[in-house]
Amino acid sequence: MDKPTRSYRKFAALSGRRTLVLGMCVIASLAGPATHARAATPVIPIHLTTNDQIYEVSVSGLRSYIESIKATEPQLYAQLAPDVAHLEARRTAALAVLVTGLVAGVASSVYAFTGRSNCPEPSITDPNFAADSAAWGQCDQNNINKSATFLFIGMAAAAVGGFGAFAIYPSRSDLLEVVNENNRLGPSPLRLNLGYDPTHQYAFAGAALSF
């Protein structure tokens, strides 16, 4: 092969490598912002506000609010406190039901394996080999049935605990009933701010709703 041909092939190989590296850099630069954009999808915040004070839309947020008016508006506090205490009791009960269901589910699932009976395999020289083999097989079958039963009980207990907690836990409408009561009885209404993050002073098409 003559020298010009070898030089041309060497130049083509180097050009190909540079093109490949450049293409990979371009792909990385394009994929980077797209991945970052997906990871940075904003979560629309929701808050309760009144008199430049901000509270979470939760049972804890309502508790913080009524504690803030306890000294300045004792009558309104006395009317709202029982409702908030009722929501707190429901929250506590829901957590208790959830924990009970999970603990019972885990305990039953563990017992499904630790509660198995010991089934010794009969020796081939056993004079009662046939009867002992049948007993061994029945013991294994009982262990299988026991494991399946307690696994099912464990999953059922966990599921019942989860559904029970969901049913008992205060819903958004329960919280808004207290907000509505406050706005009917109190001088300063609570407003529901949608799409505004007070910690970063950033709005996502924000709106304020009064009840």
Secondary structure as UniProt FT lines:
FT   HELIX           3..39
FT   STRAND          46..50
FT   TURN            51..52
FT   STRAND          53..56
FT   HELIX           59..68
FT   TURN            69..72
FT   HELIX           74..114
FT   TURN            124..125
FT   TURN            127..128
FT   HELIX           129..168
FT   HELIX           172..185
FT   STRAND          191..197
FT   TURN            198..201
FT   STRAND          202..210
//
